[in-house]
Amino acid sequence: MRLGTGIFLLAIGAVLTFAVSAQVSGIDLDVVGWILMAVGALGIVVELAVWAPRRRRVVRTDGYEGGPVRRSTTEETY
């Protein structure tokens, strides 16, 4: 589930729970709304837990920590 899907389910669940006052026989829309909000929140948490640790890490091999970075260029002759 993507982050947008989780937010969408959370929003639809909130609308069903708090804004809709219609009665449908055999289905309690409040319970359906709460279930959708729970699934959406769980989807958001899982998505952030899976993708949040993926950060780019810069590895410095040409200097010490805190020191200046030495950049070198090479000129190629043809």
Secondary structure, 3 states (H helix, E strand, C coil): CCHHHHHHHHHHHHHHHHCCCCCECCECHHHHHHHHHHHHHHHHHHHHHHHCCCCCCCCCCCCCCCCCCCCCCCCCCC
